[in-house]
Amino acid sequence: KMAEKAHEGAFSEAEKAARAERRKIKEQHKKVVGWQEYALQRSSFVKFMMGHMEKAGCPVDPKEFFVVRHCAENVGGGFDAEASKQGGIVLCQNHIRDYEHAELTLTHELIHSFDHCRAYVDWSNCVHHACSEVRAANLSGE
């Protein structure tokens, strides 16, 4: 134990803070990935949207389609239209508060993905983008 204490003392406060921050980021990532996986298996909303993506001709591989990462923006997640033909969904591990928020974000972003697949949305067109946002907000239960 004395060796551990001596070893601990060798780290500066900045190094200790950096280690704690890395540990927090890893824990956030693991927690949000768990919520995402649970939603993919159990959420009727998420399963419904995934099924309709497939029916519309845009099946997705969850391992490639969903990404959990730290985000600079203050958002729960987002849809990336350029990630693949079907796009891709990001969950922001540092802004997702709980399972319900993760499920709502997944549902909202899956609606954008469905619109992208089915309606060939031009995301640079403000009218197209606004229409998809209104649909996603209304249909996701926001």
BALOBA-1460 file (C-alpha; in Angstrom, 3 decimals):
// residues 142
<rec num="1" residu="k" x="0.000" y="0.000" z="0.000"/>
<rec num="2" residu="m" x="2.853" y="2.393" z="0.732"/>
<rec num="3" residu="a" x="4.244" y="1.721" z="-2.741"/>
<rec num="4" residu="e" x="0.827" y="2.582" z="-4.219"/>
<rec num="5" residu="k" x="0.689" y="5.839" z="-2.258"/>
<rec num="6" residu="a" x="4.229" y="6.734" z="-3.352"/>
<rec num="7" residu="h" x="3.284" y="5.905" z="-6.943"/>
<rec num="8" residu="e" x="0.127" y="8.045" z="-6.684"/>
<rec num="9" residu="g" x="2.170" y="10.933" z="-5.353"/>
<rec num="10" residu="a" x="4.312" y="10.810" z="-8.489"/>
<rec num="11" residu="f" x="1.412" y="12.100" z="-10.592"/>
<rec num="12" residu="s" x="0.660" y="15.792" z="-10.773"/>
<rec num="13" residu="e" x="-2.827" y="17.065" z="-10.130"/>
<rec num="14" residu="a" x="-3.190" y="17.706" z="-13.867"/>
<rec num="15" residu="e" x="-2.272" y="14.097" z="-14.655"/>
<rec num="16" residu="k" x="-4.751" y="12.833" z="-12.059"/>
<rec num="17" residu="a" x="-7.475" y="15.049" z="-13.519"/>
<rec num="18" residu="a" x="-6.668" y="13.853" z="-17.053"/>
<rec num="19" residu="r" x="-6.854" y="10.208" z="-15.946"/>
<rec num="20" residu="a" x="-10.183" y="10.847" z="-14.210"/>
<rec num="21" residu="e" x="-11.535" y="12.543" z="-17.346"/>
<rec num="22" residu="r" x="-10.440" y="9.610" z="-19.561"/>
<rec num="23" residu="r" x="-12.098" y="7.188" z="-17.128"/>
<rec num="24" residu="k" x="-15.307" y="9.287" z="-17.195"/>
<rec num="25" residu="i" x="-15.323" y="9.337" z="-21.010"/>
<rec num="26" residu="k" x="-14.883" y="5.539" z="-21.157"/>
<rec num="27" residu="e" x="-17.725" y="5.074" z="-18.658"/>
<rec num="28" residu="q" x="-20.000" y="7.444" z="-20.608"/>
<rec num="29" residu="h" x="-19.256" y="5.559" z="-23.823"/>
<rec num="30" residu="k" x="-19.981" y="2.169" z="-22.281"/>
<rec num="31" residu="k" x="-23.243" y="3.395" z="-20.732"/>
<rec num="32" residu="v" x="-24.572" y="4.963" z="-23.957"/>
<rec num="33" residu="v" x="-23.561" y="1.946" z="-26.065"/>
<rec num="34" residu="g" x="-25.535" y="-0.194" z="-23.613"/>
<rec num="35" residu="w" x="-28.589" y="2.032" z="-23.962"/>
<rec num="36" residu="q" x="-28.269" y="1.954" z="-27.742"/>
<rec num="37" residu="e" x="-28.037" y="-1.843" z="-27.805"/>
<rec num="38" residu="y" x="-30.987" y="-2.160" z="-25.437"/>
<rec num="39" residu="a" x="-33.085" y="0.168" z="-27.619"/>
<rec num="40" residu="l" x="-32.213" y="-1.817" z="-30.747"/>
<rec num="41" residu="q" x="-33.420" y="-4.994" z="-29.055"/>
<rec num="42" residu="r" x="-36.361" y="-3.719" z="-26.994"/>
<rec num="43" residu="s" x="-37.666" y="-0.329" z="-28.112"/>
<rec num="44" residu="s" x="-40.842" y="-0.659" z="-30.164"/>
<rec num="45" residu="f" x="-40.135" y="2.759" z="-31.739"/>
<rec num="46" residu="v" x="-36.567" y="1.912" z="-32.750"/>
<rec num="47" residu="k" x="-37.491" y="-1.577" z="-33.959"/>
<rec num="48" residu="f" x="-40.402" y="-0.103" z="-35.960"/>
<rec num="49" residu="m" x="-38.125" y="2.398" z="-37.696"/>
<rec num="50" residu="m" x="-35.418" y="-0.201" z="-38.354"/>
<rec num="51" residu="g" x="-38.034" y="-2.497" z="-39.902"/>
<rec num="52" residu="h" x="-39.381" y="0.271" z="-42.113"/>
<rec num="53" residu="m" x="-35.869" y="1.211" z="-43.207"/>
<rec num="54" residu="e" x="-35.478" y="-2.370" z="-44.445"/>
<rec num="55" residu="k" x="-38.913" y="-2.362" z="-46.137"/>
<rec num="56" residu="a" x="-37.982" y="0.894" z="-47.897"/>
<rec num="57" residu="g" x="-34.897" y="-0.799" z="-49.341"/>
<rec num="58" residu="c" x="-32.382" y="0.688" z="-46.913"/>
<rec num="59" residu="p" x="-31.456" y="-2.029" z="-44.434"/>
<rec num="60" residu="v" x="-28.771" y="-0.971" z="-41.980"/>
<rec num="61" residu="d" x="-26.038" y="-2.844" z="-40.159"/>
<rec num="62" residu="p" x="-26.211" y="-1.507" z="-36.585"/>
<rec num="63" residu="k" x="-22.481" y="-2.069" z="-36.072"/>
<rec num="64" residu="e" x="-21.689" y="0.319" z="-38.919"/>
<rec num="65" residu="f" x="-24.738" y="2.594" z="-38.873"/>
<rec num="66" residu="f" x="-24.622" y="3.756" z="-35.243"/>
<rec num="67" residu="v" x="-21.686" y="5.543" z="-33.635"/>
<rec num="68" residu="v" x="-21.362" y="6.587" z="-30.004"/>
<rec num="69" residu="r" x="-18.795" y="9.328" z="-29.485"/>
<rec num="70" residu="h" x="-17.927" y="12.494" z="-27.610"/>
<rec num="71" residu="c" x="-19.434" y="15.540" z="-29.356"/>
<rec num="72" residu="a" x="-18.374" y="19.178" z="-29.232"/>
<rec num="73" residu="e" x="-21.904" y="20.316" z="-30.124"/>
<rec num="74" residu="n" x="-24.485" y="20.487" z="-27.333"/>
<rec num="75" residu="v" x="-26.818" y="17.886" z="-28.885"/>
<rec num="76" residu="g" x="-27.895" y="14.375" z="-28.012"/>
<rec num="77" residu="g" x="-27.066" y="13.057" z="-31.451"/>
<rec num="78" residu="g" x="-27.338" y="13.595" z="-35.144"/>
<rec num="79" residu="f" x="-27.900" y="12.132" z="-38.565"/>
<rec num="80" residu="d" x="-24.989" y="12.109" z="-41.010"/>
<rec num="81" residu="a" x="-26.351" y="11.830" z="-44.547"/>
<rec num="82" residu="e" x="-22.894" y="11.243" z="-46.003"/>
<rec num="83" residu="a" x="-21.869" y="8.329" z="-43.783"/>
<rec num="84" residu="s" x="-23.278" y="5.774" z="-46.259"/>
<rec num="85" residu="k" x="-26.173" y="5.317" z="-48.696"/>
<rec num="86" residu="q" x="-28.518" y="5.186" z="-45.703"/>
<rec num="87" residu="g" x="-26.564" y="7.781" z="-43.755"/>
<rec num="88" residu="g" x="-25.492" y="7.148" z="-40.196"/>
<rec num="89" residu="i" x="-26.505" y="8.059" z="-36.668"/>
<rec num="90" residu="v" x="-24.315" y="9.516" z="-33.950"/>
<rec num="91" residu="l" x="-25.205" y="9.394" z="-30.261"/>
<rec num="92" residu="c" x="-23.285" y="11.973" z="-28.234"/>
<rec num="93" residu="q" x="-22.132" y="10.166" z="-25.112"/>
<rec num="94" residu="n" x="-21.439" y="13.415" z="-23.252"/>
<rec num="95" residu="h" x="-24.970" y="14.770" z="-23.789"/>
<rec num="96" residu="i" x="-27.254" y="11.714" z="-23.579"/>
<rec num="97" residu="r" x="-28.803" y="11.959" z="-20.104"/>
<rec num="98" residu="d" x="-30.506" y="8.594" z="-19.691"/>
<rec num="99" residu="y" x="-32.041" y="5.657" z="-21.553"/>
<rec num="100" residu="e" x="-35.197" y="7.578" z="-22.477"/>
<rec num="101" residu="h" x="-33.124" y="10.360" z="-24.021"/>
<rec num="102" residu="a" x="-31.082" y="7.787" z="-25.984"/>
<rec num="103" residu="e" x="-34.257" y="6.090" z="-27.259"/>
<rec num="104" residu="l" x="-35.846" y="9.416" z="-28.254"/>
<rec num="105" residu="t" x="-32.669" y="10.518" z="-30.029"/>
<rec num="106" residu="l" x="-32.372" y="7.208" z="-31.896"/>
<rec num="107" residu="t" x="-36.009" y="7.402" z="-32.992"/>
<rec num="108" residu="h" x="-35.678" y="11.037" z="-34.112"/>
<rec num="109" residu="e" x="-32.511" y="10.335" z="-36.109"/>
<rec num="110" residu="l" x="-33.953" y="7.136" z="-37.620"/>
<rec num="111" residu="i" x="-36.828" y="9.247" z="-38.993"/>
<rec num="112" residu="h" x="-34.257" y="11.467" z="-40.723"/>
<rec num="113" residu="s" x="-32.577" y="8.340" z="-42.066"/>
<rec num="114" residu="f" x="-35.903" y="7.006" z="-43.334"/>
<rec num="115" residu="d" x="-36.631" y="10.350" z="-45.033"/>
<rec num="116" residu="h" x="-33.160" y="10.273" z="-46.574"/>
<rec num="117" residu="c" x="-33.780" y="6.772" z="-47.931"/>
<rec num="118" residu="r" x="-37.359" y="7.194" z="-49.082"/>
<rec num="119" residu="a" x="-37.610" y="10.832" z="-50.152"/>
<rec num="120" residu="y" x="-34.060" y="11.605" z="-51.335"/>
<rec num="121" residu="v" x="-33.850" y="14.671" z="-49.110"/>
<rec num="122" residu="d" x="-31.529" y="17.463" z="-50.203"/>
<rec num="123" residu="w" x="-30.118" y="18.362" z="-46.786"/>
<rec num="124" residu="s" x="-28.712" y="21.653" z="-48.121"/>
<rec num="125" residu="n" x="-32.274" y="22.735" z="-48.998"/>
<rec num="126" residu="c" x="-33.731" y="24.453" z="-45.922"/>
<rec num="127" residu="v" x="-37.306" y="23.448" z="-46.835"/>
<rec num="128" residu="h" x="-36.358" y="19.756" z="-47.113"/>
<rec num="129" residu="h" x="-34.375" y="19.896" z="-43.887"/>
<rec num="130" residu="a" x="-37.143" y="21.724" z="-42.001"/>
<rec num="131" residu="c" x="-39.753" y="19.241" z="-43.231"/>
<rec num="132" residu="s" x="-37.693" y="16.310" z="-41.955"/>
<rec num="133" residu="e" x="-37.126" y="18.077" z="-38.610"/>
<rec num="134" residu="v" x="-40.863" y="18.654" z="-38.157"/>
<rec num="135" residu="r" x="-41.606" y="15.022" z="-39.047"/>
<rec num="136" residu="a" x="-38.898" y="13.743" z="-36.718"/>
<rec num="137" residu="a" x="-40.048" y="15.941" z="-33.834"/>
<rec num="138" residu="n" x="-43.705" y="14.952" z="-34.261"/>
<rec num="139" residu="l" x="-43.220" y="11.256" z="-34.938"/>
<rec num="140" residu="s" x="-40.563" y="10.641" z="-32.306"/>
<rec num="141" residu="g" x="-42.758" y="12.019" z="-29.536"/>
<rec num="142" residu="e" x="-40.672" y="15.098" z="-28.764"/>
